Amino acid sequence: MHGTKQAPRDWHRALSALVTRQGYINSSANVFAYNNKTNKNEQIVAVMYVDDGLILAPSTEPINSELDLLHKVYTLKRLESVSTFLSIKVVHSSTGILVHHISCVNSILERFGFVTPSRAQAITPLEECSSVSTLSD
Protein backbone atom coordinates (compact mmCIF):
# COMPACT_ATOMS: atom_id res chain seq x y z
CA MET A 1 0.00 0.00 0.00
CA HIS A 2 2.90 2.39 0.78
CA GLY A 3 3.87 4.61 -2.14
CA THR A 4 0.67 4.20 -4.11
CA LYS A 5 -1.72 6.97 -5.00
CA GLN A 6 -4.51 5.55 -2.87
CA ALA A 7 -2.27 4.73 0.14
CA PRO A 8 -3.43 7.66 2.33
CA ARG A 9 -7.10 6.85 1.69
CA ASP A 10 -6.58 3.12 2.35
CA TRP A 11 -4.59 3.85 5.53
CA HIS A 12 -7.33 6.18 6.79
CA ARG A 13 -9.99 3.53 6.11
CA ALA A 14 -8.01 0.81 7.91
CA LEU A 15 -7.26 3.00 10.91
CA SER A 16 -10.82 4.31 11.06
CA ALA A 17 -12.17 0.74 11.03
CA LEU A 18 -9.80 -0.24 13.85
CA VAL A 19 -10.67 2.64 16.18
CA THR A 20 -14.38 2.31 15.40
CA ARG A 21 -14.20 -1.35 16.49
CA GLN A 22 -12.63 -0.08 19.74
CA GLY A 23 -15.75 2.01 20.41
CA TYR A 24 -14.63 5.36 19.03
CA ILE A 25 -17.11 7.59 17.24
CA ASN A 26 -15.93 9.66 14.29
CA SER A 27 -16.32 13.39 14.87
CA SER A 28 -18.83 15.14 12.64
CA ALA A 29 -16.59 18.24 12.63
CA ASN A 30 -13.36 16.54 11.53
CA VAL A 31 -12.90 13.16 9.80
CA PHE A 32 -9.50 12.74 11.49
CA ALA A 33 -10.86 13.08 15.05
CA TYR A 34 -12.50 10.33 17.12
CA ASN A 35 -14.17 10.38 20.55
CA ASN A 36 -14.60 7.60 23.10
CA LYS A 37 -15.35 7.19 26.80
CA THR A 38 -13.33 5.13 29.30
CA ASN A 39 -14.88 2.71 31.77
CA LYS A 40 -14.68 5.60 34.29
CA ASN A 41 -16.72 7.74 31.86
CA GLU A 42 -13.71 9.96 31.03
CA GLN A 43 -13.58 11.32 27.51
CA ILE A 44 -10.75 10.29 25.18
CA VAL A 45 -10.06 12.14 21.94
CA ALA A 46 -7.85 10.61 19.26
CA VAL A 47 -6.66 12.67 16.30
CA MET A 48 -4.97 10.81 13.46
CA TYR A 49 -3.60 12.28 10.27
CA VAL A 50 -1.68 10.05 7.85
CA ASP A 51 1.05 8.60 10.10
CA ASP A 52 0.77 11.08 12.99
CA GLY A 53 -1.56 10.57 15.90
CA LEU A 54 -2.41 12.19 19.18
CA ILE A 55 -4.50 10.83 22.04
CA LEU A 56 -5.87 13.20 24.66
CA ALA A 57 -7.38 12.15 27.99
CA PRO A 58 -7.63 13.49 31.55
CA SER A 59 -4.99 11.00 32.78
CA THR A 60 -2.23 8.81 31.36
CA GLU A 61 -3.94 5.51 32.24
CA PRO A 62 -6.51 5.56 29.39
CA ILE A 63 -3.88 6.88 26.96
CA ASN A 64 -1.53 3.98 27.75
CA SER A 65 -4.40 1.50 27.49
CA GLU A 66 -5.45 2.79 24.06
CA LEU A 67 -1.88 2.89 22.79
CA ASP A 68 -1.36 -0.72 23.91
CA LEU A 69 -4.45 -1.77 21.93
CA LEU A 70 -3.25 0.09 18.82
CA HIS A 71 0.26 -1.29 19.23
CA LYS A 72 -1.09 -4.85 18.95
CA VAL A 73 -2.07 -4.09 15.35
CA TYR A 74 0.45 -1.41 14.26
CA THR A 75 4.00 -0.65 15.32
CA LEU A 76 3.87 2.67 17.10
CA LYS A 77 6.52 5.13 18.11
CA ARG A 78 5.36 6.36 21.48
CA LEU A 79 6.41 9.83 22.47
CA GLU A 80 5.91 11.47 25.82
CA SER A 81 4.38 14.90 26.29
CA VAL A 82 3.58 16.55 22.95
CA SER A 83 5.28 19.81 22.01
CA THR A 84 4.37 19.93 18.30
CA PHE A 85 1.64 18.15 16.35
CA LEU A 86 1.12 18.81 12.64
CA SER A 87 3.09 22.08 13.00
CA ILE A 88 0.81 23.20 15.83
CA LYS A 89 2.78 24.14 18.94
CA VAL A 90 1.63 22.88 22.32
CA VAL A 91 2.93 24.62 25.44
CA HIS A 92 2.32 22.98 28.84
CA SER A 93 2.14 25.07 32.01
CA SER A 94 0.86 24.69 35.56
CA THR A 95 -2.37 26.48 34.60
CA GLY A 96 -3.17 24.47 31.47
CA ILE A 97 -2.19 23.98 27.86
CA LEU A 98 -1.69 26.66 25.21
CA VAL A 99 -2.10 25.61 21.59
CA HIS A 100 -0.95 27.98 18.85
CA HIS A 101 -0.05 28.02 15.18
CA ILE A 102 2.32 30.99 15.17
CA SER A 103 4.79 29.35 12.75
CA CYS A 104 2.06 29.09 10.12
CA VAL A 105 1.02 32.72 10.64
CA ASN A 106 4.65 33.87 10.37
CA SER A 107 5.13 31.82 7.21
CA ILE A 108 2.09 33.44 5.58
CA LEU A 109 3.26 36.92 6.62
CA GLU A 110 6.71 36.23 5.13
CA ARG A 111 5.28 34.84 1.90
CA PHE A 112 3.24 38.00 1.31
CA GLY A 113 6.00 40.40 2.35
CA PHE A 114 4.59 41.66 5.65
CA VAL A 115 7.67 40.92 7.73
CA THR A 116 9.87 43.81 6.63
CA PRO A 117 9.01 47.20 8.20
CA SER A 118 8.51 48.90 4.81
CA ARG A 119 5.60 46.59 3.95
CA ALA A 120 4.16 46.28 7.45
CA GLN A 121 2.04 49.43 7.06
CA ALA A 122 -0.87 49.59 4.69
CA ILE A 123 -0.35 51.76 1.63
CA THR A 124 -3.21 54.19 1.01
CA PRO A 125 -3.86 56.38 -2.02
CA LEU A 126 -4.34 59.49 0.14
CA GLU A 127 -1.63 61.91 1.08
CA GLU A 128 -0.80 62.28 4.73
CA CYS A 129 -2.32 65.36 6.33
CA SER A 130 -2.49 66.76 9.82
CA SER A 131 -6.16 67.75 9.74
CA VAL A 132 -9.30 66.87 7.87
CA SER A 133 -11.66 69.55 6.71
CA THR A 134 -15.34 68.97 6.14
CA LEU A 135 -17.64 70.58 3.63
CA SER A 136 -20.23 72.85 5.12
CA ASP A 137 -23.59 73.79 3.63
N, C-alpha and C positions, 0 to 999 in steps of 0.2 A: 504494500500500500504506500510506503514511503517514497516520495519523489514523483508520484503521479499527480495528474491534474485534480483528481477527485479525492486525494488523500485527506485534506482538511475536512471535507464534508463527511467522509467515511469515519474519520477519527471522532468527529463530533457526535455522529450517530451512535457509535459504539460506546463512547463515554456516557452519553445521555441515557442509553439503555441500561448501563450498569448502575448509575446513580439512581435512576428511577426504580430499578428493582430493589435498591436499598431503602426506598421510602421517600426519596426526595421528590419535590414537586417543582417543575420548571416555572421560573418566574414569568409572568405575563409582560413585564417591563423589559426584560433582557433575556435572550435565549441562552446566554452563557452563565446565568445565575440560577441556582437551585436552593430551595429551602427545605428544611426538615426539622423535626423535634426529637430531642433525646428522650430516654425513658423517664427523666426528671422534668420533662416538659420545657427544657431549655431549647431555644432556637439555634439552629446551625445554618449558616449560609455558606455555600460553596460556589466559587466563581472559577470557571475554567475556560481558558481561551487558548486554542491550539495545544501547545505543550506546557503551558503555564497554568498553575492552579493555586487557589487560595481558599483556605477554610477558616471561617470566623465562628467563634463560639464564646460564651461567657467564661469558660475555663478550659484548661488544656486536656482534661480527661476525654471529653467527646471528640476533640480534634484528633488525639492519638488513636482513639477507637476507629474513627472513620478512615484515617490514613492507613491503619493496619488492614482494614477491609479492602481498600483500594490497592494496597501493596500486594495482596494475594493474587491479583489479576495483572497488574502492571508494575514494572519496576519504577519506583519513585525515588527522587532525590529530595530528602526531607531537609528543609532549612528551618532554622529557629525563627525568631521574631522577624517579621517582614520590615524592610526599610524601603523597598521599591517593588512595585508590581505593575507591569505594563507601562512603564515610564511614569507612573504615579508615585509620588513620594509619600511615605508614611512616617510620621514623627511621633514617637511614644513619649509621654510625660506622666507625671504623677496625677495630673488632672484629667487625662484622657488621651485621645489619639487625634492628631491633626493630619488630614489628607489633603494634599495639594498637587497641582499640575503645573507648577511654575516653569519647569523646563520647557514645556510645550508652549506656554505663553511667550517666553523669551525667544524661542525659536521662530514663532510667527512674527514677533516684533522685528527680529533681525532680518527675516526674509523680506519684509516690506519696508525696510529701511528706517524704522522708528527707534533705533538704538543710538544713533549719533545725535548729538545735540542740535545740529542744524535742521534735522527732519523731525525732531520731537514736537515742534510747535506746528499747529495747523497754519497753512498758508491761506490767506483770505484776499479777495480781489480789492478790498478797500484800503485806502491809505490810512496810516496811523494818524490819529488826531487827539488833541487833549480835551476837546469838548464837542458835544453834539448839539446842533441847533435844530429847533423844530419850526415848522411852518405855522404861522398864525393866520387867522382868518383875514 
